[in-house]
Amino acid sequence: MRIVMYNDYRVGVIQGENVCDITTLVPGWSPEWPQNFMVRFIAQFEAIRPRIEAYLPDAPTLPLAKAKLLAPVQYPTKILAAPVNYRAHQQEMGQVYKGQTLNTIAEYGVFLKPPSSLVGPGAEVVIPFPDRRTDHEGELALVIGRTAKNVKREEALQYVFGYMCAMDMTVRGGEDRTWRKGFDTFTPIGPWIVTADEIPDPDHLDLKLWVNEELRQNSNTSYLIYDVARIIELASTHQTLYPGDIISTGTPEGVGPIRPGDRVRCYVEKVGELEVRVVSS
């Protein structure tokens, strides 16, 4: 099931080229409090799902082309991101930082990004410093479906609600990652959440990213150093994960600078495509 948030924080399911509106089935829905209802919806989804499936044939519909898609998760308790989780990316960033040997996720752990950095499909990514390099990083992201603490790798995928495309925009420099990657608009996600049952193996998905029409990144999640389950295991040993929390799994090689006027498009196999525009502050 592909779940979207659109227009005035309405919730829908994609069927073909249409959005089927299921907002009436979302517990506590209110356009004024999207931070509350979507997390509750995710936490209660398995109980609600039979009602959704029964409702879909008669649900109000809107052509997908006419819907303004939003970030499908609003105000999670946290966004966690995996640094240097592909070997080829480790090598290329060593060159960017003048021959330094970068550690990987095994040494760094995961880092936090603020929920205020989230934007959805078609949004503008705002470059904060015109005189500093800002890079794109295309990634597979997952959404946690139920509370998780000290989860074992063998059971970790049971805690996933679904998957999204994500971009981790990054200002290069010496500051902490949370600062350089935490600016408003620096975490585009979407275009929807594909529920986990449709992607039983997230560790064999093609991932591509284009800047304008130039293919910059072209890899597969099979090259992750820590696979999806191991990232969840690692993250949940450090802090409790809650429904709606987002984990971005890391970017492969091919990162490069973006500039005002660029259009950046990220594709993840079986998930979809996410496109944003780059503007100056």
PyMOL commands that set and color helices and strands:
alter all, ss='L'
color gray80, all
select helices_A, chain A and resi 23-25+34-43+45-58+64-66+87-96+105-108+115-117+153-159+177-180+196-198+221-223+228-238
alter helices_A, ss='H'
color red, helices_A
select strands_A, chain A and resi 2-6+10-15+18-21+61-63+79-81+111-113+118-119+124-127+134-136+138-144+160-167+170-171+187-195+206-211+214-220+246-248+256-257+263-268+272-280
alter strands_A, ss='S'
color yellow, strands_A
deselect
rebuild
show_as cartoon
